Amino acid sequence: MANWELKNCCKHEQVVFIATIGVSIVVILSLWRTVLLTPFKLITVFLHETSHALACKLTCGHVEGIQVHADEGGVTQTRGGVYCVILPAGYLGSSLWGLVFILASTKLLTARIAAGCLILALFVVLFVAKNWLLRGLCIGFIIFLAIVWVLQELTHVRILRYAILFIGVMNSLFSVYDIYDDLISRRVNSSDAEKFAEICPCPCNGVAWGVIWGIISFTFLCGSMYIGLVILS
């Protein structure tokens, strides 16, 4: 049975898990304004836009193209589908990807699966990308993950789990920050939350939806840490 009460916490692997998340958060916040973190920011934008695209396909819509821009923005061009599902899928999907990657990092097998799925997603998007920045990002991260995987399998540099964990933490933090910056601290009429407020029957404006989505994203981050400890117990 799962140790949901976390009795006898914390064992060595649990301590390493929490410590790695803590170090990742410190590194991310310290390097937030530097170019060193830009590729990882852009990969979170990629997953944000991919979430829009997946929501579109799952609601029987058509994805016409995906773009990721150097200013850490992105656009997913869709036709059809259910917009009340597509619009929140970007921010919430990004935080959900963060949760998935953090949990996947708890075991080597699941880390391999997560890396393989991310490589496959990058390869697929490579052919629907509408700008060269996104194409370059896809190629760059395919090479990066391939190198990390080869090091994991053929050398004593076993960092695949930590790479997947870092990507997961990056997604979770960036999602919360992006929601605050785009939807709460300033009101942009073209934002996903404002568009969602227009079509949703609930009496909430875009800022209110931003707060709701932010709480959900932060809950995903905390939940991933707790469930990760349960898995490792």
Secondary structure by P-SEA (a helix, b strand, c coil): cccccccccccaaaaaaaaaaaaaaaaaaaacccccaaaaaaaaaaaaaaaaaaaaaaabbbbccccccccccbbbbbccccaaaaaacaaaaaaaaaaaaaaaaccaaaaaaaaaaaaaaaaaaccccccaaaaaaaaaaaaaaaaaaaaacccccccaaaaaaaaaaaaaaaaaaaaaaccccccccccaaaaaaaaccccccaaaaaaaaaaaaaaaaaaaaaaaaaaac
